[in-house]
């Protein structure tokens, strides 16, 4: 059984669907350059009084001090920094955090930061830091899962209800992280489709 993170939640009704279905984690994106990006004020309204899986804040090139302040204000369970900055300052914040590895770097060069992340996320290297539906190289990802063991490794990039089972079988990740694959055709602001979430969760949680 693997976990499922639904990333880019922008609507309360979608968050409630995730909670009702038992989705393991949801991502709230604070990057203004994303169509799924929300303000801290909107996130407060979105999360107020809700209960369910882990709440993960997604940040792109934010200052570590700002990430810490937002995480404390919203009581986030983990933070997921993206961008070109060194991950070490985020690791030092004292919060559970997600280390994002973009593209297919030489596995011999990968060094897990200290303190270690809650999990490692393998994502496609695309403009916009994910959410574009571009598929990660699964052959490389399967090797990465083995090389990075025993750290839990999650897989993102182009995952849909149609290929989730194949991704899980080939890569053997600890979880799937999905944004565009949870959305109906033509979605413009991160709106989600309950049937797609349900199908992805069934694939991830299959024994």
N, CA, C and O of each residue as an XYZ file, in Angstrom:
828
protein
N       0.846     -1.189      0.000
C       0.000      0.000      0.000
C       0.887      1.248      0.000
O       1.882      1.315      0.722
N       0.516      2.218     -0.808
C       1.254      3.473     -0.901
C       0.353      4.623     -0.462
O      -0.860      4.460     -0.330
N       0.956      5.775     -0.242
C       0.195      6.956      0.125
C      -0.231      7.739     -1.106
O       0.265      7.507     -2.208
N      -1.155      8.668     -0.904
C      -1.575      9.568     -1.966
C      -1.622     10.991     -1.433
O      -2.240     11.266     -0.405
N      -0.953     11.897     -2.158
C      -1.038     13.331     -1.872
C      -1.704     14.011     -3.053
O      -1.246     13.890     -4.190
N      -2.783     14.724     -2.783
C      -3.462     15.516     -3.802
C      -2.943     16.941     -3.673
O      -3.178     17.603     -2.662
N      -2.241     17.411     -4.693
C      -1.564     18.697     -4.595
C      -2.331     19.792     -5.322
O      -3.026     19.534     -6.305
N      -2.196     21.012     -4.828
C      -2.824     22.151     -5.466
C      -4.290     22.315     -5.115
O      -5.098     22.667     -5.974
N      -4.642     22.062     -3.859
C      -6.020     22.252     -3.409
C      -6.308     23.755     -3.308
O      -5.557     24.499     -2.677
N      -7.392     24.182     -3.929
C      -7.756     25.601     -3.881
C      -9.179     25.824     -3.383
O      -9.551     26.955     -3.069
N      -9.987     24.754     -3.305
C     -11.395     24.894     -2.932
C     -11.717     24.044     -1.712
O     -11.223     22.925     -1.572
N     -12.541     24.581     -0.841
C     -12.932     23.870      0.367
C     -13.636     22.557      0.029
O     -13.410     21.548      0.696
N     -14.484     22.558     -0.997
C     -15.207     21.334     -1.327
C     -14.273     20.213     -1.759
O     -14.556     19.041     -1.510
N     -13.166     20.558     -2.403
C     -12.200     19.536     -2.793
C     -11.434     19.007     -1.580
O     -11.141     17.814     -1.494
N     -11.118     19.887     -0.659
C     -10.472     19.455      0.573
C     -11.375     18.503      1.340
O     -10.904     17.500      1.875
N     -12.658     18.802      1.400
C     -13.601     17.950      2.116
C     -13.724     16.583      1.454
O     -13.877     15.576      2.145
N     -13.658     16.535      0.121
C     -13.674     15.252     -0.577
C     -12.439     14.432     -0.198
O     -12.543     13.241      0.097
N     -11.284     15.073     -0.208
C     -10.043     14.371      0.164
C     -10.124     13.822      1.579
O      -9.728     12.684      1.834
N     -10.636     14.630      2.497
C     -10.742     14.194      3.884
C     -11.721     13.043      4.022
O     -11.455     12.079      4.739
N     -12.855     13.140      3.334
C     -13.874     12.101      3.433
C     -13.384     10.772      2.863
O     -13.734      9.707      3.371
N     -12.574     10.838      1.811
C     -12.074      9.624      1.171
C     -10.877      9.024      1.901
O     -10.551      7.854      1.700
N     -10.226      9.812      2.741
C      -9.057      9.316      3.453
C      -7.752      9.511      2.716
O      -6.826      8.713      2.861
N      -7.672     10.578      1.917
C      -6.416     10.912      1.234
C      -5.346     11.196      2.287
O      -5.620     11.861      3.287
N      -4.141     10.702      2.071
C      -3.093     10.763      3.083
C      -2.538     12.165      3.305
O      -2.170     12.517      4.425
N      -2.476     12.965      2.246
C      -1.920     14.316      2.364
C      -2.494     15.190      1.263
O      -2.851     14.706      0.189
N      -2.576     16.475      1.542
C      -2.978     17.452      0.522
C      -1.932     18.550      0.481
O      -1.330     18.896      1.497
N      -1.725     19.097     -0.719
C      -0.750     20.165     -0.895
C      -1.441     21.494     -1.120
O      -2.345     21.598     -1.949
N      -1.018     22.511     -0.383
C      -1.492     23.876     -0.556
C      -0.341     24.671     -1.144
O       0.713     24.794     -0.521
N      -0.540     25.216     -2.352
C       0.538     25.857     -3.100
C       0.528     27.367     -2.850
O      -0.483     28.036     -3.068
N       1.661     27.889     -2.393
C       1.771     29.319     -2.085
C       2.592     30.080     -3.129
O       3.013     31.210     -2.881
N       2.818     29.471     -4.286
C       3.566     30.145     -5.344
C       2.593     30.898     -6.236
O       1.703     30.296     -6.838
N       2.758     32.204     -6.323
C       1.845     33.035     -7.102
C       1.933     32.757     -8.598
O       1.030     33.127     -9.348
N       3.000     32.117     -9.038
C       3.166     31.803    -10.451
C       2.395     30.589    -10.912
O       2.394     30.271    -12.102
N       1.735     29.902     -9.987
C       0.968     28.705    -10.326
C      -0.515     29.022    -10.400
O      -1.014     29.861     -9.651
N      -1.224     28.346    -11.309
C      -2.674     28.524    -11.373
C      -3.348     27.930    -10.133
O      -4.525     28.182     -9.874
N      -2.595     27.149     -9.379
C      -3.104     26.571     -8.133
C      -2.612     27.339     -6.906
O      -2.864     26.932     -5.772
N      -1.920     28.435     -7.131
C      -1.382     29.208     -6.021
C      -2.467     29.945     -5.257
O      -3.396     30.495     -5.849
N      -2.339     29.952     -3.927
C      -3.298     30.660     -3.077
C      -2.539     31.559     -2.113
O      -1.356     31.350     -1.846
N      -3.234     32.555     -1.601
C      -2.652     33.437     -0.597
C      -2.741     32.773      0.770
O      -3.477     31.806      0.964
N      -1.981     33.309      1.703
C      -2.063     32.796      3.077
C      -3.466     33.015      3.630
O      -3.988     32.172      4.358
N      -4.070     34.140      3.288
C      -5.419     34.449      3.771
C      -6.436     33.437      3.238
O      -7.304     32.969      3.976
N      -6.321     33.108      1.963
C      -7.233     32.110      1.388
C      -6.995     30.745      2.026
O      -7.942     30.013      2.312
N      -5.732     30.410      2.245
C      -5.411     29.127      2.866
C      -5.986     29.030      4.273
O      -6.432     27.959      4.686
N      -5.981     30.135      5.013
C      -6.576     30.134      6.352
C      -8.056     29.784      6.285
O      -8.543     28.969      7.069
N      -8.766     30.399      5.353
C     -10.190     30.100      5.172
C     -10.388     28.662      4.713
O     -11.301     27.971      5.167
N      -9.533     28.228      3.819
C      -9.621     26.878      3.275
C      -9.458     25.809      4.358
O     -10.192     24.821      4.387
N      -8.490     26.023      5.240
C      -8.125     25.008      6.223
C      -8.874     25.130      7.544
O      -8.850     24.197      8.347
N      -9.527     26.235      7.782
C     -10.136     26.488      9.079
C     -11.121     25.391      9.468
O     -12.076     25.105      8.747
N     -10.866     24.784     10.624
C     -11.762     23.784     11.165
C     -11.736     22.446     10.456
O     -12.512     21.555     10.804
N     -10.863     22.280      9.468
C     -10.821     21.017      8.725
C      -9.940     20.003      9.439
O      -9.059     20.357     10.222
N     -10.198     18.749      9.152
C      -9.407     17.670      9.756
C      -9.304     16.536      8.755
O     -10.287     16.176      8.106
N      -8.129     15.983      8.635
C      -7.949     14.894      7.680
C      -6.482     14.527      7.579
O      -5.784     14.447      8.590
N      -6.016     14.305      6.360
C      -4.631     13.930      6.143
C      -3.678     15.079      6.401
O      -4.088     16.166      6.808
N      -2.403     14.826      6.161
C      -1.384     15.842      6.391
C      -1.585     17.037      5.463
O      -1.920     16.887      4.288
N      -1.372     18.224      6.021
C      -1.425     19.464      5.252
C       0.010     19.873      4.941
O       0.798     20.150      5.846
N       0.343     19.909      3.644
C       1.702     20.196      3.203
C       1.721     21.516      2.441
O       1.006     21.673      1.452
N       2.533     22.460      2.896
C       2.682     23.735      2.198
C       3.734     23.634      1.119
O       4.851     23.188      1.378
N       3.388     24.046     -0.093
C       4.305     24.011     -1.231
C       4.811     25.428     -1.488
O       4.019     26.348     -1.697
N       6.138     25.602     -1.472
C       6.755     26.927     -1.573
C       7.798     26.932     -2.682
O       8.536     25.961     -2.852
N       7.857     28.022     -3.434
C       8.852     28.171     -4.496
C       9.670     29.420     -4.229
O       9.157     30.538     -4.281
N      10.939     29.221     -3.943
C      11.886     30.317     -3.714
C      11.440     31.277     -2.610
O      11.736     32.471     -2.667
N      10.738     30.766     -1.623
C      10.422     31.565     -0.440
C      11.638     31.588      0.493
O      12.468     30.679      0.468
N      11.728     32.607      1.290
C      12.757     32.649      2.329
C      12.385     31.660      3.431
O      11.208     31.525      3.765
N      13.365     30.974      3.995
C      13.064     30.029      5.065
C      12.271     30.654      6.211
O      11.387     30.008      6.773
N      12.578     31.907      6.564
C      11.854     32.549      7.668
C      10.379     32.733      7.324
O       9.522     32.618      8.200
N      10.077     33.019      6.059
C       8.689     33.168      5.636
C       7.973     31.819      5.642
O       6.810     31.724      6.036
N       8.668     30.799      5.209
C       8.090     29.452      5.234
C       7.734     29.058      6.660
O       6.656     28.520      6.914
N       8.640     29.327      7.583
C       8.391     28.986      8.983
C       7.187     29.748      9.525
O       6.348     29.169     10.215
N       7.096     31.035      9.219
C       5.989     31.853      9.709
C       4.653     31.359      9.162
O       3.676     31.264      9.905
N       4.605     31.046      7.875
C       3.364     30.563      7.273
C       2.986     29.203      7.841
O       1.819     28.952      8.140
N       3.967     28.331      7.987
C       3.692     27.000      8.525
C       3.117     27.077      9.937
O       2.210     26.324     10.291
N       3.652     27.993     10.735
C       3.147     28.138     12.100
C       1.750     28.759     12.110
O       0.883     28.331     12.871
N       1.536     29.762     11.267
C       0.229     30.421     11.209
C      -0.873     29.437     10.819
O      -1.964     29.451     11.389
N      -0.571     28.585      9.840
C      -1.577     27.662      9.308
C      -1.526     26.276      9.949
O      -2.337     25.403      9.639
N      -0.572     26.094     10.837
C      -0.387     24.796     11.499
C      -0.217     23.677     10.474
O      -0.861     22.630     10.553
N       0.659     23.927      9.521
C       0.937     22.929      8.506
C       1.682     21.743      9.110
O       2.447     21.891     10.063
N       1.447     20.577      8.542
C       2.120     19.377      9.036
C       3.508     19.210      8.434
O       4.372     18.573      9.037
N       3.728     19.774      7.252
C       5.027     19.660      6.586
C       5.145     20.767      5.550
O       4.147     21.357      5.136
N       6.379     21.039      5.136
C       6.627     22.036      4.088
C       7.406     21.381      2.957
O       8.223     20.487      3.179
N       7.135     21.844      1.738
C       7.742     21.278      0.540
C       8.364     22.407     -0.275
O       7.697     22.987     -1.131
N       9.637     22.730     -0.020
C      10.292     23.817     -0.757
C      10.727     23.387     -2.149
O      11.294     22.310     -2.328
N      10.453     24.246     -3.139
C      10.926     24.058     -4.505
C      11.833     25.234     -4.849
O      11.934     26.205     -4.099
N      12.483     25.122     -5.989
C      13.299     26.232     -6.452
C      14.763     25.877     -6.488
O      15.142     24.714     -6.348
N      15.584     26.895     -6.679
C      17.012     26.680     -6.858
C      17.821     26.839     -5.569
O      19.040     26.664     -5.567
N      17.137     27.170     -4.482
C      17.848     27.411     -3.227
C      18.338     26.107     -2.610
O      17.758     25.043     -2.825
N      19.402     26.212     -1.850
C      19.924     25.079     -1.084
C      18.850     24.603     -0.111
O      18.282     25.429      0.604
N      18.545     23.299     -0.053
C      17.509     22.824      0.858
C      17.908     22.815      2.327
O      17.043     22.698      3.195
N      19.183     22.935      2.623
C      19.642     22.811      4.004
C      18.960     23.799      4.963
O      18.575     23.390      6.059
N      18.791     25.091      4.598
C      18.123     26.004      5.534
C      16.683     25.592      5.851
O      16.198     25.840      6.955
N      16.001     24.969      4.895
C      14.647     24.504      5.152
C      14.663     23.271      6.054
O      13.791     23.097      6.905
N      15.655     22.433      5.854
C      15.795     21.267      6.711
C      16.052     21.673      8.154
O      15.684     20.958      9.086
N      16.687     22.826      8.332
C      17.053     23.287      9.675
C      15.924     24.011     10.401
O      16.109     24.451     11.536
N      14.763     24.143      9.772
C      13.665     24.884     10.405
C      13.028     24.132     11.568
O      12.299     24.718     12.369
N      13.304     22.840     11.656
C      12.700     22.056     12.737
C      11.313     21.550     12.402
O      10.581     21.111     13.289
N      10.940     21.608     11.120
C       9.631     21.141     10.655
C       9.804     19.897      9.790
O      10.832     19.748      9.129
N       8.821     19.005      9.781
C       8.854     17.952      8.764
C       8.871     18.601      7.381
O       8.132     19.553      7.131
N       9.698     18.097      6.498
C       9.841     18.720      5.195
C      10.032     17.674      4.115
O      10.421     16.537      4.382
N       9.747     18.091      2.878
C       9.836     17.203      1.720
C      10.973     17.697      0.827
O      10.996     18.861      0.427
N      11.899     16.820      0.522
C      13.004     17.152     -0.378
C      12.591     16.793     -1.801
O      12.299     15.633     -2.090
N      12.567     17.784     -2.688
C      12.146     17.579     -4.070
C      13.374     17.398     -4.956
O      14.273     18.239     -4.973
N      13.398     16.299     -5.684
C      14.461     16.023     -6.658
C      13.825     16.122     -8.038
O      12.977     15.303     -8.391
N      14.230     17.122     -8.823
C      13.630     17.367    -10.135
C      14.486     16.774    -11.244
O      15.713     16.858    -11.220
N      13.806     16.170    -12.220
C      14.521     15.624    -13.356
C      15.171     14.288    -13.028
O      14.682     13.532    -12.188
N      16.268     14.012    -13.694
C      16.951     12.728    -13.524
C      18.446     12.951    -13.275
O      19.274     12.560    -14.098
N      18.793     13.568    -12.159
C      20.223     13.786    -11.879
C      20.964     12.473    -11.667
O      20.365     11.439    -11.373
N      22.257     12.539    -11.822
C      23.111     11.377    -11.575
C      22.888     10.906    -10.136
O      23.113     11.656     -9.186
N      22.449      9.676     -9.988
C      22.119      9.175     -8.650
C      23.346      9.133     -7.744
O      23.218      9.207     -6.522
N      24.512      9.016     -8.326
C      25.732      8.982     -7.513
C      25.997     10.325     -6.847
O      26.754     10.394     -5.878
N      25.385     11.395     -7.350
C      25.622     12.732     -6.797
C      24.595     13.105     -5.719
O      24.767     14.116     -5.039
N      23.551     12.321     -5.553
C      22.500     12.676     -4.605
C      22.957     12.419     -3.169
O      23.416     11.329     -2.830
N      22.821     13.428     -2.358
C      23.134     13.311     -0.936
C      21.934     13.819     -0.149
O      21.556     14.985     -0.269
N      21.354     12.968      0.633
C      20.168     13.350      1.405
C      20.567     14.393      2.433
O      21.483     14.161      3.221
N      19.889     15.549      2.440
C      20.237     16.608      3.397
C      20.019     16.162      4.839
O      19.307     15.197      5.117
N      20.652     16.895      5.736
C      20.495     16.667      7.177
C      19.979     17.939      7.821
O      20.505     19.016      7.541
N      18.945     17.850      8.694
C      18.173     16.665      9.050
C      17.434     16.080      7.853
O      17.085     16.794      6.913
N      17.204     14.775      7.902
C      16.597     14.082      6.775
C      15.159     14.531      6.565
O      14.471     14.877      7.525
N      14.700     14.527      5.319
C      13.317     14.901      5.040
C      12.338     13.834      5.506
O      12.703     12.676      5.712
N      11.075     14.254      5.668
C      10.026     13.290      5.986
C       9.880     12.301      4.844
O       9.688     11.106      5.067
N       9.970     12.803      3.619
C      10.061     11.937      2.454
C      10.720     12.705      1.322
O      10.868     13.926      1.382
N      11.114     11.973      0.291
C      11.754     12.533     -0.895
C      10.761     12.447     -2.040
O      10.111     11.417     -2.222
N      10.635     13.518     -2.813
C       9.701     13.553     -3.927
C      10.459     13.636     -5.247
O      11.234     14.567     -5.467
N      10.236     12.672     -6.113
C      10.817     12.684     -7.456
C       9.822     13.335     -8.402
O       8.693     12.863     -8.540
N      10.232     14.413     -9.052
C       9.320     15.174     -9.909
C       9.970     15.462    -11.249
O      11.196     15.506    -11.351
N       9.166     15.655    -12.263
C       9.677     15.995    -13.588
C      10.247     17.408    -13.570
O       9.745     18.278    -12.858
N      11.282     17.630    -14.345
C      11.881     18.962    -14.461
C      11.159     19.719    -15.573
O      11.474     19.559    -16.752
N      10.191     20.541    -15.186
C       9.402     21.305    -16.150
C       9.322     22.754    -15.692
O       9.478     23.027    -14.502
N       9.080     23.691    -16.610
C       8.844     25.066    -16.187
C       7.629     25.118    -15.265
O       6.611     24.481    -15.535
N       7.736     25.864    -14.198
C       6.592     25.989    -13.302
C       6.626     25.057    -12.116
O       5.686     25.047    -11.321
N       7.693     24.262    -11.967
C       7.887     23.449    -10.769
C       6.731     22.478    -10.534
O       6.148     22.453     -9.450
N       6.401     21.681    -11.549
C       5.406     20.632    -11.379
C       4.006     21.091    -11.721
O       3.759     22.268    -11.982
N       3.083     20.120    -11.712
C       1.694     20.422    -11.988
C       1.360     20.554    -13.454
O       0.250     20.953    -13.806
N       2.324     20.220    -14.328
C       2.093     20.366    -15.769
C       1.669     19.058    -16.422
O       1.364     19.026    -17.614
N       1.648     17.991    -15.653
C       1.260     16.704    -16.212
C       2.361     16.002    -16.982
O       2.091     15.039    -17.700
N       3.614     16.468    -16.846
C       4.745     15.838    -17.533
C       5.209     14.625    -16.737
O       5.394     14.698    -15.522
N       5.391     13.524    -17.427
C       5.740     12.263    -16.768
C       7.218     12.211    -16.396
O       8.086     12.605    -17.173
N       7.476     11.725    -15.214
C       8.845     11.468    -14.762
C       9.361     10.193    -15.432
O       8.574      9.326    -15.812
N      10.669     10.082    -15.575
C      11.289      8.869    -16.119
C      11.166      7.763    -15.065
O      11.887      7.771    -14.067
N      10.266      6.829    -15.286
C      10.006      5.807    -14.276
C      11.162      4.819    -14.118
O      11.377      4.293    -13.026
N      11.906      4.564    -15.191
C      13.055      3.657    -15.080
C      14.091      4.249    -14.144
O      14.619      3.561    -13.270
N      14.382      5.544    -14.337
C      15.306      6.230    -13.438
C      14.725      6.278    -12.027
O      15.447      6.064    -11.053
N      13.433      6.555    -11.909
C      12.799      6.678    -10.598
C      12.872      5.377     -9.808
O      13.066      5.401     -8.592
N      12.719      4.254    -10.479
C      12.810      2.964     -9.791
C      14.204      2.765     -9.215
O      14.355      2.249     -8.108
N      15.229      3.178     -9.969
C      16.598      3.092     -9.448
C      16.781      4.043     -8.272
O      17.453      3.711     -7.295
N      16.180      5.231     -8.369
C      16.304      6.210     -7.285
C      15.687      5.697     -5.998
O      16.242      5.900     -4.918
N      14.553      5.039     -6.103
C      13.914      4.477     -4.912
C      14.861      3.508     -4.210
O      14.961      3.509     -2.983
N      15.553      2.683     -4.992
C      16.493      1.720     -4.407
C      17.710      2.409     -3.813
O      18.154      2.060     -2.719
N      18.253      3.392     -4.535
C      19.466      4.083     -4.086
C      19.202      4.899     -2.816
O      20.058      4.969     -1.934
N      18.029      5.510     -2.725
C      17.716      6.392     -1.600
C      17.151      5.658     -0.392
O      16.933      6.273      0.652
N      16.912      4.374     -0.508
C      16.434      3.587      0.637
C      17.427      3.712      1.784
O      18.633      3.778      1.548
N      16.935      3.746      3.040
C      15.567      3.457      3.487
C      14.653      4.682      3.561
O      13.555      4.593      4.109
N      15.089      5.828      3.016
C      14.230      7.011      3.050
C      13.000      6.785      2.173
O      13.135      6.266      1.065
N      11.821      7.152      2.628
C      10.625      6.993      1.798
C      10.680      7.931      0.597
O      10.995      9.113      0.733
N      10.373      7.398     -0.566
C      10.434      8.157     -1.814
C       9.056      8.148     -2.471
O       8.473      7.089     -2.699
N       8.546      9.340     -2.771
C       7.257      9.485     -3.440
C       7.503      9.876     -4.893
O       8.558     10.408     -5.237
N       6.514      9.604     -5.736
C       6.629      9.859     -7.164
C       5.579     10.862     -7.622
O       4.401     10.734     -7.291
N       6.015     11.863     -8.387
C       5.109     12.835     -9.003
C       5.410     12.897    -10.496
O       6.387     12.317    -10.971
N       4.553     13.609    -11.230
C       4.815     13.835    -12.636
C       3.983     12.994    -13.570
O       4.325     11.841    -13.832
N       2.894     13.546    -14.079
C       2.117     12.876    -15.111
C       1.352     11.655    -14.659
O       1.020     10.800    -15.480
N       1.064     11.551    -13.382
C       0.329     10.391    -12.877
C      -1.171     10.658    -12.988
O      -1.652     11.730    -12.619
N      -1.897      9.676    -13.498
C      -3.339      9.766    -13.689
C      -3.995      8.487    -13.182
O      -3.298      7.520    -12.874
N      -5.319      8.464    -13.090
C      -5.978      7.206    -12.725
C      -5.667      6.070    -13.695
O      -5.713      4.900    -13.316
N      -5.348      6.412    -14.950
C      -5.087      5.377    -15.949
C      -3.715      4.737    -15.818
O      -3.539      3.586    -16.217
N      -2.735      5.453    -15.267
C      -1.383      4.879    -15.209
C      -0.848      4.715    -13.786
O       0.295      4.299    -13.599
N      -1.662      5.038    -12.790
C      -1.180      4.977    -11.404
C      -0.746      3.572    -11.010
O       0.297      3.399    -10.380
N      -1.534      2.574    -11.374
C      -1.178      1.199    -11.005
C       0.136      0.789    -11.652
O       0.956      0.118    -11.024
N       0.342      1.189    -12.906
C       1.597      0.857    -13.590
C       2.773      1.569    -12.939
O       3.846      0.984    -12.793
N       2.585      2.825    -12.548
C       3.653      3.574    -11.879
C       4.045      2.901    -10.566
O       5.227      2.759    -10.253
N       3.047      2.498     -9.818
C       3.309      1.845     -8.535
C       4.037      0.517     -8.734
O       4.946      0.182     -7.974
N       3.636     -0.234     -9.752
C       4.248     -1.538     -9.999
C       5.696     -1.409    -10.450
O       6.545     -2.206    -10.052
N       5.986     -0.398    -11.290
C       7.341     -0.254    -11.823
C       8.287      0.432    -10.864
O       9.430      0.004    -10.704
N       7.823      1.499    -10.221
C       8.719      2.335     -9.414
C       8.768      1.891     -7.955
O       9.801      2.020     -7.297
N       7.658      1.373     -7.453
C       7.544      0.967     -6.040
C       7.783      2.131     -5.078
O       8.546      1.990     -4.122
N       7.148      3.268     -5.314
C       7.336      4.400     -4.410
C       6.547      4.232     -3.123
O       5.660      3.383     -3.029
N       6.877      5.047     -2.139
C       6.111      5.044     -0.892
C       4.780      5.762     -1.058
O       3.862      5.565     -0.262
N       4.671      6.602     -2.097
C       3.437      7.321     -2.321
C       3.436      8.000     -3.674
O       4.465      8.095     -4.344
N       2.252      8.473     -4.065
C       2.064      9.223     -5.302
C       1.647     10.648     -4.964
O       0.846     10.867     -4.055
N       2.189     11.614     -5.694
C       1.853     13.025     -5.509
C       1.261     13.513     -6.822
O       1.952     13.545     -7.841
N      -0.022     13.897     -6.806
C      -0.740     14.161     -8.056
C      -1.451     15.510     -7.989
O      -2.126     15.819     -7.008
N      -1.293     16.301     -9.036
C      -2.018     17.570     -9.157
C      -2.943     17.502    -10.377
O      -4.150     17.315    -10.230
N      -2.376     17.654    -11.579
C      -3.212     17.696    -12.784
C      -3.995     16.409    -12.994
O      -5.085     16.439    -13.567
N      -3.463     15.288    -12.543
C      -4.147     14.011    -12.714
C      -5.394     13.858    -11.867
O      -6.155     12.908    -12.049
N      -5.617     14.794    -10.931
C      -6.835     14.769    -10.118
C      -7.888     15.738    -10.646
O      -8.966     15.864    -10.065
N      -7.575     16.427    -11.756
C      -8.429     17.520    -12.212
C      -9.204     17.147    -13.475
O      -8.709     16.377    -14.298
N     -10.404     17.682    -13.635
C     -11.178     17.421    -14.851
C     -10.575     18.165    -16.034
O      -9.847     19.139    -15.842
N     -10.867     17.722    -17.255
C     -10.376     18.455    -18.435
C     -10.828     19.912    -18.397
O     -11.978     20.213    -18.076
N      -9.908     20.799    -18.728
C     -10.246     22.213    -18.767
C     -10.176     22.933    -17.445
O     -10.538     24.107    -17.367
N      -9.720     22.265    -16.397
C      -9.609     22.925    -15.094
C      -8.664     24.112    -15.199
O      -7.594     24.008    -15.797
N      -9.052     25.220    -14.628
C      -8.257     26.448    -14.761
C      -7.712     26.966    -13.440
O      -6.813     27.807    -13.435
N      -8.234     26.483    -12.326
C      -7.803     27.025    -11.049
C      -7.579     25.988     -9.977
O      -7.730     26.273     -8.789
N      -7.216     24.774    -10.391
C      -6.936     23.729     -9.416
C      -8.140     22.941     -8.970
O      -8.019     22.111     -8.069
N      -9.316     23.167     -9.571
C     -10.500     22.412     -9.156
C     -10.292     20.915     -9.408
O      -9.690     20.522    -10.408
N     -10.796     20.092     -8.495
C     -10.534     18.659     -8.528
C     -11.785     17.874     -8.919
O     -12.904     18.385     -8.876
N     -11.561     16.619     -9.300
C     -12.631     15.708     -9.687
C     -12.655     14.549     -8.689
O     -11.681     13.807     -8.563
N     -13.767     14.405     -7.991
C     -13.855     13.398     -6.930
C     -13.640     11.990     -7.462
O     -13.013     11.169     -6.793
N     -14.148     11.699     -8.650
C     -13.999     10.361     -9.209
C     -12.536     10.039     -9.491
O     -12.094      8.911     -9.274
N     -11.791     11.015     -9.968
C     -10.365     10.809    -10.221
C      -9.604     10.583     -8.922
O      -8.737      9.712     -8.850
N      -9.925     11.360     -7.906
C      -9.269     11.174     -6.613
C      -9.572      9.788     -6.068
O      -8.683      9.103     -5.561
N     -10.816      9.382     -6.173
C     -11.224      8.067     -5.668
C     -10.463      6.949     -6.386
O     -10.023      5.990     -5.752
N     -10.309      7.072     -7.701
C      -9.599      6.050     -8.468
C      -8.108      6.006     -8.122
O      -7.521      4.930     -8.014
N      -7.508      7.176     -7.950
C      -6.091      7.211     -7.576
C      -5.873      6.628     -6.190
O      -4.902      5.911     -5.951
N      -6.787      6.943     -5.281
C      -6.662      6.420     -3.926
C      -6.808      4.909     -3.913
O      -6.101      4.227     -3.171
N      -7.719      4.372     -4.728
C      -7.890      2.925     -4.795
C      -6.622      2.250     -5.297
O      -6.245      1.187     -4.802
N      -5.954      2.868     -6.289
C      -4.705      2.313     -6.796
C      -3.607      2.383     -5.740
O      -2.883      1.412     -5.521
N      -3.489      3.538     -5.088
C      -2.425      3.718     -4.091
C      -2.617      2.816     -2.880
O      -1.647      2.272     -2.351
N      -3.852      2.654     -2.439
C      -4.129      1.902     -1.207
C      -4.365      0.419     -1.466
O      -4.662     -0.332     -0.537
N      -4.236     -0.006     -2.711
C      -4.397     -1.449     -3.000
C      -3.318     -2.230     -2.292
O      -2.164     -1.802     -2.261
N      -3.676     -3.399     -1.707
C      -2.659     -4.182     -1.005
C      -1.557     -4.697     -1.930
O      -0.633     -5.371     -1.474
